[in-house]
Amino acid sequence: MTDKPDEPSQPDQPDDAPQTDGAAADGEVDLPEPEAPDAAERPPTPWDPAQGLPSAPPPAASSPEPYNPAGTRKPGPGMGAGFGIGCAAYVLGIPIMLASLSATAAAGALGVLWPFIVILVISALLMISERTRRVGAGMLIASAAAWIIVIGPCIGLLGGFG
């Protein structure tokens, strides 16, 4: 026999393979730590983690007037006010229609819908003047919604489909 001490048998490994000390004997492979790229190769980061969390952006310059790139904003009520007025007009038009139902029922559908037709005509007339055009546009949006969602289906249900 030989006089060499018993050495644990290790499979043949190439010379450049990482040496293990037996800690990864359960099937895990010890990989070398990846090298950090140079600062020139690294993409820029928005903030440096060593400085902590990034600060808030500087406040914007305040201006007394709201942003208006074209300079076309004129004082006065806008489309939102017109939409509110249109919704309120249709809410008031329902009791007016119900109150005049017996008097105008003989005239047919036109007699029953007269409050809503008046609101629609007033909204269209408000579109003529430049001063009231935004209010009229808002009221016409409310009119379109009311006719599509409420009045049209009600006429279809009451009048039948055929």
GUSE-612743 format. One line per field, with one value per residue: residue in three letters; x, y, z of N, C-alpha, C in turn; residue number from 1. Coordinates in Angstrom, 3 decimals, always signed. Layout:
<rs>
type	[ALA	...] $
n_X	[X	...] $
n_Y	[Y	...] $
n_Z	[Z	...] $
ca_X	[X	...] $
ca_Y	[Y	...] $
ca_Z	[Z	...] $
c_X	[X	...] $
c_Y	[Y	...] $
c_Z	[Z	...] $
seq	[NUM	...] $
</rs>
This chain:
<rs>
type	[MET	THR	ASP	LYS	PRO	ASP	GLU	PRO	SER	GLN	PRO	ASP	GLN	PRO	ASP	ASP	ALA	PRO	GLN	THR	ASP	GLY	ALA	ALA	ALA	ASP	GLY	GLU	VAL	ASP	LEU	PRO	GLU	PRO	GLU	ALA	PRO	ASP	ALA	ALA	GLU	ARG	PRO	PRO	THR	PRO	TRP	ASP	PRO	ALA	GLN	GLY	LEU	PRO	SER	ALA	PRO	PRO	PRO	ALA	ALA	SER	SER	PRO	GLU	PRO	TYR	ASN	PRO	ALA	GLY	THR	ARG	LYS	PRO	GLY	PRO	GLY	MET	GLY	ALA	GLY	PHE	GLY	ILE	GLY	CYS	ALA	ALA	TYR	VAL	LEU	GLY	ILE	PRO	ILE	MET	LEU	ALA	SER	LEU	SER	ALA	THR	ALA	ALA	ALA	GLY	ALA	LEU	GLY	VAL	LEU	TRP	PRO	PHE	ILE	VAL	ILE	LEU	VAL	ILE	SER	ALA	LEU	LEU	MET	ILE	SER	GLU	ARG	THR	ARG	ARG	VAL	GLY	ALA	GLY	MET	LEU	ILE	ALA	SER	ALA	ALA	ALA	TRP	ILE	ILE	VAL	ILE	GLY	PRO	CYS	ILE	GLY	LEU	LEU	GLY	GLY	PHE	GLY] $
n_X	[+0.819	+0.180	+1.942	+0.557	-1.651	-5.152	-7.134	-10.042	-12.093	-12.408	-14.256	-12.857	-11.880	-11.755	-8.922	-9.653	-12.069	-14.281	-13.200	-14.482	-15.295	-16.586	-18.979	-21.038	-22.075	-24.572	-25.739	-25.988	-24.561	-21.718	-21.392	-19.268	-19.171	-20.844	-19.148	-19.149	-20.264	-18.278	-18.406	-18.758	-20.016	-22.401	-25.900	-27.328	-28.673	-31.745	-31.516	-29.213	-28.659	-27.205	-27.670	-30.167	-33.777	-35.223	-35.765	-38.705	-39.998	-39.138	-41.352	-43.848	-43.868	-46.042	-49.047	-51.407	-53.508	-55.352	-53.962	-53.892	-53.388	-54.075	-55.227	-57.932	-59.909	-62.766	-64.372	-67.148	-70.018	-69.471	-69.336	-69.861	-71.580	-73.717	-74.407	-75.283	-77.468	-79.041	-79.586	-81.057	-83.216	-84.434	-85.151	-87.047	-88.800	-90.151	-92.185	-93.706	-94.576	-96.145	-98.086	-99.401	-100.446	-103.079	-104.305	-102.891	-102.877	-104.551	-103.339	-101.470	-98.227	-96.563	-97.842	-97.494	-94.740	-93.989	-92.669	-90.017	-89.235	-89.309	-87.190	-85.063	-85.172	-84.642	-82.029	-80.714	-81.094	-79.527	-77.036	-76.552	-75.661	-72.439	-71.761	-73.377	-72.845	-71.292	-72.824	-75.129	-74.068	-73.456	-76.043	-77.167	-75.712	-76.685	-79.318	-79.088	-78.255	-80.490	-82.538	-81.566	-81.205	-83.472	-85.973	-86.319	-86.347	-88.648	-90.673	-90.595	-91.431	-93.998	-95.302	-95.114	-93.637	-94.354] $
n_Y	[-1.168	+2.353	+5.117	+7.459	+9.843	+9.368	+10.989	+12.929	+11.914	+13.797	+14.949	+15.321	+18.560	+21.537	+23.786	+26.487	+26.472	+27.335	+26.816	+24.665	+24.364	+22.257	+23.080	+23.311	+20.834	+19.750	+19.898	+22.492	+25.144	+27.038	+30.217	+32.701	+36.066	+38.619	+41.106	+44.593	+46.928	+49.385	+52.941	+54.308	+52.445	+51.930	+52.620	+55.900	+56.818	+58.059	+59.095	+59.152	+56.389	+56.552	+59.062	+59.029	+59.191	+60.731	+64.260	+66.373	+67.830	+71.174	+73.886	+75.019	+78.031	+80.451	+81.755	+84.368	+84.010	+81.335	+78.644	+79.368	+78.849	+79.909	+82.301	+82.802	+82.566	+83.785	+85.878	+84.785	+82.544	+79.051	+75.976	+74.034	+75.296	+75.676	+73.014	+72.250	+74.000	+73.055	+70.422	+71.010	+72.303	+70.201	+68.570	+70.213	+70.278	+67.854	+67.827	+69.949	+68.869	+66.759	+68.195	+69.530	+67.490	+66.478	+68.551	+68.797	+66.318	+65.638	+66.640	+64.825	+63.221	+65.438	+67.362	+66.333	+66.357	+69.020	+70.715	+69.778	+70.121	+72.889	+73.532	+72.483	+74.082	+76.615	+76.160	+75.810	+78.346	+79.875	+79.399	+81.182	+83.802	+85.050	+85.559	+83.890	+81.408	+79.292	+78.502	+77.690	+75.531	+73.752	+73.309	+72.076	+69.710	+68.510	+68.285	+66.483	+64.207	+63.788	+63.286	+60.992	+59.116	+59.171	+60.386	+59.467	+56.524	+56.348	+57.350	+55.390	+53.156	+53.904	+54.446	+52.142	+49.572	+49.046] $
n_Z	[+0.000	-0.220	+1.235	+1.506	+2.999	+3.438	+1.125	+0.503	-2.156	-5.022	-7.810	-11.063	-11.776	-13.703	-13.806	-13.516	-12.224	-9.548	-6.234	-3.804	-0.368	+0.673	+1.735	+0.012	-0.509	-0.663	-3.142	-4.019	-5.858	-5.530	-6.599	-8.000	-6.729	-8.525	-10.381	-9.768	-12.154	-13.878	-13.206	-15.586	-17.200	-15.932	-15.891	-15.474	-12.318	-10.909	-8.385	-5.687	-3.704	-1.374	-0.393	+0.656	+0.493	-2.454	-2.727	-2.708	-5.761	-6.808	-5.935	-8.260	-10.189	-9.028	-10.386	-10.795	-12.580	-14.090	-16.069	-19.434	-22.522	-25.082	-24.543	-24.614	-22.745	-21.311	-18.902	-16.907	-16.809	-17.473	-19.434	-17.541	-15.733	-17.467	-17.965	-15.427	-15.152	-17.254	-16.379	-14.055	-15.261	-16.655	-14.531	-13.343	-15.471	-15.508	-13.350	-14.397	-16.805	-15.817	-14.424	-16.455	-17.909	-18.219	-19.564	-21.935	-23.104	-25.159	-27.370	-28.095	-28.356	-28.705	-27.177	-24.636	-24.312	-24.380	-22.344	-22.378	-24.992	-25.145	-23.418	-24.889	-27.210	-26.109	-25.207	-27.643	-28.744	-27.048	-28.026	-30.057	-29.323	-28.502	-25.892	-24.324	-25.253	-24.139	-21.921	-23.234	-24.693	-22.633	-21.658	-23.892	-23.928	-21.606	-22.461	-24.598	-23.205	-21.557	-23.445	-24.740	-22.681	-20.956	-21.973	-24.666	-24.452	-22.822	-24.482	-26.415	-24.913	-24.083	-26.496	-27.890	-29.962	-32.525] $
ca_X	[+0.000	+0.943	+2.073	-0.136	-2.872	-6.379	-7.706	-11.392	-12.082	-13.141	-14.260	-11.892	-12.366	-10.739	-8.138	-10.284	-13.353	-14.188	-12.933	-15.479	-14.738	-17.467	-20.220	-22.073	-22.143	-25.953	-26.207	-25.939	-23.316	-21.213	-20.995	-18.522	-19.937	-20.671	-18.385	-19.919	-19.760	-17.657	-19.354	-19.021	-20.898	-23.658	-26.858	-27.498	-29.826	-32.353	-31.080	-28.150	-29.195	-26.445	-28.194	-31.511	-34.859	-35.150	-36.610	-39.827	-39.579	-39.360	-42.709	-43.996	-44.090	-47.480	-49.556	-52.760	-54.474	-55.194	-53.251	-54.725	-52.374	-54.515	-55.704	-59.312	-60.861	-63.461	-65.087	-68.561	-70.308	-68.955	-70.149	-70.302	-72.783	-74.791	-74.831	-76.085	-78.750	-79.808	-80.092	-82.124	-84.381	-85.123	-85.778	-88.270	-89.695	-90.973	-93.446	-94.509	-95.235	-97.189	-99.167	-100.160	-100.715	-104.490	-104.685	-102.213	-102.880	-105.295	-102.442	-100.586	-96.877	-96.034	-98.443	-96.923	-93.309	-93.728	-91.641	-88.678	-88.960	-89.007	-85.819	-84.159	-85.157	-83.922	-80.601	-80.199	-81.064	-78.392	-75.815	-76.404	-74.839	-71.133	-71.745	-74.086	-72.594	-70.821	-73.969	-75.979	-73.437	-73.665	-77.452	-77.402	-75.158	-77.683	-80.492	-78.791	-78.265	-81.868	-83.314	-81.060	-81.308	-84.775	-87.171	-86.440	-86.867	-90.026	-91.574	-90.640	-92.229	-95.408	-95.867	-95.024	-92.572	-94.752] $
ca_Y	[+0.000	+3.597	+5.825	+8.756	+9.883	+9.304	+12.271	+12.720	+11.881	+14.885	+14.759	+16.147	+19.896	+22.339	+24.646	+27.790	+26.288	+27.805	+25.767	+24.595	+23.818	+21.211	+23.651	+23.183	+19.413	+19.307	+20.109	+23.904	+25.536	+28.334	+31.043	+33.882	+37.303	+39.410	+42.341	+45.811	+47.603	+50.691	+54.060	+54.691	+51.447	+51.909	+53.663	+56.893	+56.629	+59.355	+59.583	+58.363	+55.748	+56.954	+60.342	+58.843	+59.343	+62.003	+65.325	+66.777	+68.810	+72.549	+74.344	+75.746	+79.467	+80.705	+82.843	+84.688	+83.565	+79.932	+78.410	+79.593	+79.075	+80.701	+83.599	+82.958	+82.388	+85.026	+85.744	+84.443	+81.124	+78.165	+74.831	+73.338	+75.981	+75.369	+71.638	+72.269	+74.668	+72.130	+69.328	+71.562	+72.574	+68.944	+68.123	+71.023	+69.984	+66.676	+68.204	+70.786	+67.953	+66.032	+69.119	+69.894	+66.265	+66.336	+69.609	+68.669	+64.931	+65.545	+67.038	+63.702	+63.211	+66.801	+68.051	+65.818	+66.665	+70.428	+71.361	+69.348	+70.756	+74.304	+73.578	+72.220	+75.267	+77.692	+75.814	+76.096	+79.804	+80.424	+79.203	+82.254	+84.876	+84.599	+85.683	+82.785	+80.174	+78.205	+78.029	+76.961	+74.250	+72.881	+72.918	+71.120	+68.419	+67.946	+67.930	+65.243	+63.104	+63.543	+62.679	+59.650	+58.194	+59.148	+60.728	+58.569	+55.215	+56.465	+57.465	+54.056	+52.250	+54.320	+54.425	+50.805	+49.405	+48.587] $
ca_Z	[+0.000	-0.292	+2.500	+1.421	+3.803	+2.635	+0.728	-0.025	-3.614	-5.659	-9.265	-11.792	-12.051	-14.392	-12.919	-13.281	-11.532	-8.161	-5.258	-2.731	+0.860	+1.153	+2.260	-0.997	-0.816	-0.797	-4.499	-4.385	-6.503	-5.086	-7.724	-7.560	-6.660	-9.749	-10.191	-10.013	-13.364	-13.657	-13.224	-16.969	-17.788	-15.202	-16.296	-14.403	-11.440	-10.633	-7.082	-5.092	-2.501	-0.195	+0.094	+1.191	-0.471	-3.182	-2.189	-3.559	-6.773	-6.359	-6.248	-9.515	-10.037	-8.913	-11.203	-10.349	-13.576	-14.461	-17.327	-20.609	-23.549	-26.225	-24.078	-25.065	-21.639	-20.974	-17.636	-17.016	-16.596	-18.502	-19.816	-16.324	-15.246	-18.415	-17.735	-14.199	-15.449	-18.084	-15.522	-13.202	-16.103	-16.928	-13.276	-13.203	-16.579	-15.208	-12.693	-15.299	-17.734	-15.092	-14.072	-17.654	-18.650	-18.595	-20.505	-23.218	-23.572	-26.417	-28.457	-28.407	-27.778	-28.697	-26.039	-23.384	-24.267	-24.632	-21.502	-22.782	-26.284	-24.844	-22.871	-26.008	-28.084	-25.386	-25.227	-28.990	-28.931	-26.299	-28.810	-31.043	-28.768	-28.017	-24.425	-23.682	-26.009	-23.266	-21.137	-24.170	-25.007	-21.474	-21.618	-24.976	-23.493	-20.681	-23.268	-25.322	-22.238	-21.113	-24.530	-25.039	-21.547	-20.283	-22.751	-25.809	-24.065	-22.305	-25.644	-27.026	-24.087	-24.078	-27.834	-28.472	-30.940	-33.840] $
c_X	[+0.864	+0.963	+1.344	-1.349	-4.093	-6.912	-9.116	-11.351	-12.962	-13.144	-13.256	-12.542	-11.305	-10.056	-8.826	-11.638	-13.217	-14.026	-14.001	-14.826	-15.646	-18.791	-21.360	-22.238	-23.571	-26.528	-26.201	-24.577	-22.936	-20.728	-20.210	-19.433	-19.746	-19.942	-19.270	-19.371	-19.139	-18.713	-19.680	-20.000	-22.281	-24.623	-27.052	-28.759	-30.425	-31.939	-30.036	-28.677	-28.444	-26.976	-29.581	-32.545	-34.765	-36.114	-37.722	-39.342	-39.847	-40.762	-42.734	-44.224	-45.591	-47.869	-50.984	-53.827	-54.287	-54.527	-54.211	-53.801	-52.827	-54.997	-57.146	-60.327	-61.447	-64.192	-66.554	-68.770	-69.833	-69.894	-70.644	-71.550	-73.963	-75.312	-75.693	-77.450	-79.635	-80.383	-81.227	-83.386	-85.147	-85.770	-87.061	-89.268	-90.603	-92.244	-94.325	-95.259	-96.388	-98.374	-100.027	-100.577	-102.166	-104.904	-104.080	-102.236	-103.603	-104.411	-101.467	-99.228	-96.281	-96.591	-97.889	-95.470	-92.987	-92.715	-90.220	-88.279	-88.625	-87.590	-84.804	-84.050	-84.413	-82.422	-79.989	-80.129	-79.912	-77.070	-75.573	-75.455	-73.519	-71.047	-72.348	-73.817	-72.135	-71.944	-74.895	-75.398	-73.611	-75.101	-77.782	-76.824	-76.134	-78.933	-80.262	-78.832	-79.685	-82.687	-82.851	-81.375	-82.727	-85.931	-87.371	-86.950	-88.295	-91.024	-91.707	-91.511	-93.704	-96.042	-95.865	-93.952	-93.078	-96.096] $
c_Y	[+1.231	+4.257	+7.162	+8.727	+9.873	+10.700	+12.007	+12.777	+13.006	+14.637	+15.696	+17.479	+20.645	+23.281	+25.969	+27.663	+26.781	+26.628	+25.820	+23.970	+22.752	+21.740	+23.472	+21.728	+18.938	+19.608	+21.561	+24.221	+26.910	+29.095	+32.228	+35.106	+38.081	+40.709	+43.536	+46.484	+48.944	+51.781	+54.473	+53.721	+51.440	+52.954	+54.653	+56.598	+57.990	+59.932	+58.631	+57.719	+56.144	+58.258	+60.205	+59.015	+60.680	+63.021	+65.654	+67.779	+70.222	+73.010	+75.146	+77.227	+79.728	+81.885	+83.127	+84.181	+82.073	+79.807	+78.519	+79.884	+79.978	+82.085	+83.848	+82.835	+83.733	+84.836	+85.415	+82.955	+80.280	+77.020	+74.060	+73.964	+75.703	+73.953	+71.554	+72.906	+73.745	+70.975	+69.819	+71.847	+71.293	+68.370	+68.918	+70.744	+68.789	+67.050	+69.103	+69.905	+67.220	+66.934	+69.458	+68.670	+66.155	+67.384	+69.390	+67.253	+64.775	+65.895	+65.925	+63.845	+64.607	+67.594	+67.587	+66.261	+68.145	+71.052	+71.008	+69.937	+72.236	+74.441	+73.379	+73.430	+76.417	+77.413	+76.125	+77.592	+80.457	+80.264	+80.341	+83.336	+84.317	+84.643	+84.463	+81.445	+79.028	+77.641	+77.220	+75.602	+73.266	+72.401	+71.925	+69.743	+67.742	+67.525	+66.623	+64.045	+62.772	+62.860	+61.253	+58.669	+58.080	+59.292	+59.770	+57.187	+55.276	+56.589	+56.104	+53.095	+52.611	+54.183	+53.046	+50.751	+49.005	+48.999] $
c_Z	[+0.000	+1.059	+2.494	+2.327	+2.889	+2.365	+0.225	-1.540	-4.152	-7.155	-9.910	-12.150	-12.834	-13.401	-12.610	-12.580	-10.099	-7.211	-4.174	-1.521	+1.463	+1.671	+1.277	-1.422	-1.041	-2.182	-4.923	-4.970	-5.992	-6.310	-7.215	-7.575	-7.957	-9.440	-10.523	-11.260	-13.003	-13.743	-14.657	-17.635	-17.147	-15.727	-15.152	-13.595	-11.122	-9.283	-6.535	-3.818	-1.231	+0.402	+0.696	+0.096	-1.200	-2.592	-3.177	-4.597	-6.277	-6.731	-7.546	-9.231	-10.011	-9.795	-10.772	-11.306	-13.833	-15.823	-18.504	-21.776	-24.688	-25.811	-24.457	-23.944	-21.269	-19.659	-17.882	-16.819	-17.769	-18.800	-18.604	-15.743	-16.167	-18.241	-16.478	-14.411	-16.287	-17.274	-14.640	-14.019	-16.406	-15.680	-13.034	-14.328	-16.320	-14.454	-13.559	-16.295	-17.037	-14.745	-15.288	-18.465	-19.108	-19.630	-21.882	-23.776	-24.899	-27.611	-28.825	-27.740	-27.716	-27.524	-24.709	-23.240	-24.397	-23.665	-21.947	-24.128	-26.082	-24.295	-23.994	-26.926	-27.410	-25.392	-26.589	-29.253	-28.169	-27.058	-29.805	-30.543	-28.242	-26.490	-23.741	-24.360	-25.117	-22.417	-22.034	-24.532	-23.859	-21.371	-22.730	-24.645	-22.538	-21.446	-24.013	-24.383	-21.812	-22.200	-24.809	-23.913	-21.005	-21.264	-23.924	-25.438	-23.521	-23.457	-26.316	-26.228	-24.113	-25.447	-28.459	-29.540	-32.315	-34.164] $
seq	[1	2	3	4	5	6	7	8	9	10	11	12	13	14	15	16	17	18	19	20	21	22	23	24	25	26	27	28	29	30	31	32	33	34	35	36	37	38	39	40	41	42	43	44	45	46	47	48	49	50	51	52	53	54	55	56	57	58	59	60	61	62	63	64	65	66	67	68	69	70	71	72	73	74	75	76	77	78	79	80	81	82	83	84	85	86	87	88	89	90	91	92	93	94	95	96	97	98	99	100	101	102	103	104	105	106	107	108	109	110	111	112	113	114	115	116	117	118	119	120	121	122	123	124	125	126	127	128	129	130	131	132	133	134	135	136	137	138	139	140	141	142	143	144	145	146	147	148	149	150	151	152	153	154	155	156	157	158	159	160	161	162] $
</rs>
